[in-house]
Each structure stands twice: as structure tokens, then as C-alpha cells.
Amino acid sequence: MATIKDVAREAAVSVATVSRVFNESGLVSEETRRHVRAVAERLRYWPNGVARSLITSRTHALGVLLPDLYGEFFSEVIRGLDLTARERGLHLLLSSSHSDHDGLVAALRSMRGRVDGLILMAPEIDAVSCLEKSASSMPIVLLDPGIAADGFDIVSVANADGARAVVGHLIGLGHRRIATVTGPQGNIDARQRLEGCRAALAEAGIEPDPRLEIPGDFTEPSGYEAAGRLLRLDPRPTAVFAANDYMAVGVIGALSDAGVRVPDDFAVAGFDDIALARYLNPSLTTVHVDAFRLGQRAVEILVGRDGPTPRSPLRETLETTLIVRASCGSPAGAGMRGGRARTR
């Protein structure tokens, strides 16, 4: 493999000049820069990233810790992160953080010194205490932490507003006995969506019924099992809000197996608007979350921290949109962003 000395010799410049070219220094003329890069390309030379990071104190990489790497939602988050990072000449060091304090601390320590900044989503852990112990002074953006996190940039999803809108839609269709399949206990997104559901019921004067809050874990099997429990209730609910689309898919499967028609006998709604939602039969009423934008904004905010002057931490909340489809039996018409609805 060619070395920096080989490039310097072939280009008839000093090793320091070659280093300046690849470190984007302004101390080299454009003509020299083009000449050195042409020679480097001909020799198939590329600077060693580790060595360069030791000189510049920059790795040109961003660390990303997500609670899971599986499923359409996280795929879209990662796509937003990756495309936005690459547009800025950055790469991602990606890992799934574990749902416990020690696992997250270990993941954070493994990234220290390898990345220029960190994007973290840890919905089931007090991430702030982990960061204070393990992340040092690294720039950090938190995704949907659900708690006060002074000193950190935060991008959140309007979970409670979205759940409130979709349950309000069910109420508007005349349903009064509305069940919900919740997400994992301790999960911030699940908690906020349950709060939004309860708020919509309270606004309509509907007394909460603990029997209608069935635990789930964001997977299809948990939705399937929850639907079985709902069908055994007397009286049965007439509608169900599942706290994510995967559980809604499980609910619809269980109802179909039991000979219960959706939406004629039972209305179903979900949350996230995964790609599959529009292709179900019936298509799923749900709450759209722009997962791509969530990843995109995280990178933009993190990179924006690297400016000439310090700024105060940002807190940004991404709106959700109610998407009305056939699974609730309502006519085409309304879905909601800030009070307005649309259909797909």
C-alpha cells in the first residue's frame, strides 16, 4: 500500500503538505491540492483514519445507540441518520443499546474516543445518569428521552398528541368502550401514548376502565394475545387502540381468526404508520411518525453544535399526523395534525 511519503515523493511536495491536503487545511493552494489528490488517487493512497484522528482530534464518525435495529421504524431512523451524515462527509458507528443501565454504560464507553458526537435513544433507561458517568464532554443529541435533560440537545416525537388524536377519532365515530394495548412497562413512548389515550377519554367524559388497558410489548404476538383477552370480556369493547402498528397487526390477525370483522364488529387503530399499514386488509388507521426526519434532525442538530460560538441546548418536537384508513370504518375524511386530519 502507498504511504504518505510515497505521495509526497511522487507529487514533489513535503509530507506536511500532503497531510494538509487531506486534513482540509486552508494553507495549501487549490492547484497544489488538486495535484496532490490526483497523485494520491493514482497511487491508491488514502490516509489512515486512526492516525489522522490522532492529529486532528476528529474521527469524522458519529456514534448512534438505538434500543433496537429491527423493524421499519428503526430502519427509517437509521436511513435518516446515515444519508444526512454522509452528506456531511461523516460515517456512523451504530449499535443497539441494551435495555439496562450497565449495558448502556458499556456501549458508551466503547465509543469514547472513536466518535465526534453521539445520538442516543434509550426509552427504557434513565439515560441522563448514564451519560453523566460515561460520555464525558462529547456532544450528544437525545432522541425522545421523555424526561428533563438539562444540557442536552433533544429531538422528541409528539407521542401523547398522536394518541390523543387517534383515540379522539374513535370517540368521534361513536365508540365509548375503547380498549388500548399498551407498550412495554417503563418504555417512555408507551407511557406517553397511554397518557394521550387517557386524556382523550377524559375529555369525552369516559370513565377509565383498567380492564381495557391490556399490556403488550410492541410485537405482533403480544397484540394477538391482547386481542384474545379483549374478546373474552363481557361486555366487549367496540374499538381498540394499539400503541404501535405491529401490535395492531397482531390484533387484526386474532380478530380475523376469531371470525370478528374489522371494522364492522371491531374498530382497530395503531401508531407509527409503518409501510405495511396501508397494505393490510382492511388498511390500518394509524398515527404517522416521520422516522426519517427524526434521524435527519438528530444529525443536523449534532453537526450544528460544531460552530464558532456556543449555543444553548435545543429541544425540538416532531409533530405526528393521524392517518385515517379503513380499519375504523369511518368515511374518507379526517386525520389530524394539530387538529386537522387527512386520509391515505
Residue, then its C-alpha position, 0 to 999 in steps of 0.5 A: m500500500a502507498t504511504i504518505k511519503d510515497v505521495a509526497r515523493e511522487a507529487a514533489v511536495s513535503v509530507a506536511t503538505v500532503s497531510r494538509v491536503f487531506n486534513e482540509s487545511g486552508l494553507v495549501s493552494e487549490e492547484t497544489r491540492r488538486h495535484v496532490r489528490a490526483v497523485a494520491e488517487r493514482l497511487r491508491y493512497w488514502p490516509n489512515g483514519v486512526a492516525r489522522s484522528l490522532i492529529t486532528s482530534r476528529t474521527h469524522a464518525l458519529g456514534v448512534l445507540l438505538p434500543d433496537l435495529y429491527g423493524e421499519f421504524f428503526s430502519e427509517v431512523i437509521r436511513g435518516l441518520d446515515l444519508t444526512a451524515r454522509e452528506r456531511g462527509l461523516h460515517l456512523l458507528l451504530s449499535s443497539s443499546h441494551s435495555d439496562h443501565d450497565g449495558l448502556v454504560a458499556a456501549l458508551r464507553s466503547m465509543r469514547g474516543r472513536v466518535d465526534g458526537l453521539i445520538l442516543m435513544a434509550p426509552e427504557i433507561d434513565a439515560v441522563s445518569c448514564l451519560e453523566k458517568s460515561a460520555s464525558s464532554m462529547p456532544i450528544v443529541l437525545l432522541d425522545p428521552g421523555i424526561a428533563a435533560d438539562g444540557f442536552d440537545i433533544v429531538s422528541v416525537a409528539n407521542a401523547d398528541g398522536a394518541r390523543a388524536v387517534v383515540g379522539h377519532l374513535i370517540g368521534l365515530g361513536h365508540r365509548r368502550i375503547a380498549t388500548v394495548t399498551g407498550p412495554q412497562g417503563n418504555i417512555d413512548a408507551r407511557q406517553r401514548l397511554e397518557g394521550c389515550r387517557a386524556a382523550l377519554a377524559e375529555a369525552g367524559i369516559e370513565p377509565d376502565p383498567r380492564l381495557e388497558i391490556p399490556g403488550d410489548f410492541t410485537e405482533p404476538s403480544g397484540y394477538e394475545a391482547a386481542g384474545r383477552l379483549l374478546r373474552l370480556d363481557p361486555r366487549p369493547t367496540a374499538v381498540f387502540a394499539a400503541n404501535d402498528y405491529m401490535a395492531v397487526g397482531v390484533i387484526g390477525a386474532l380478530s380475523d381468526a376469531g371470525v370478528r370483522v374489522p371494522d364492522d364488529f371491531a374498530v382497530a387503530g395503531f401508531d407509527d404508520i409503518a409501510l405495511a399499514r396501508y397494505l393490510n386488509p382492511s388498511l390500518t388507521t394509524v398515527h404517522v411518525d416521520a422516522f426519517r426526519l427524526g434521524q435527519r434532525a438528530v444529525e443536523i442538530l449534532v453537526g450544528r453544535d460544531g460552530p464558532t460560538p456556543r449555543s444553548p441546548l435545543r429541544e425540538t418536537l416532531e409533530t405526528t399526523l393521524i392517518v385515517r384508513a379503513s380499519c375504523g370504518s369511518p368515511a374518507g375524511a379526517g386525520m389530524r395534525g394539530g387538529r386537522a386530519r387527512t386520509r391515505 
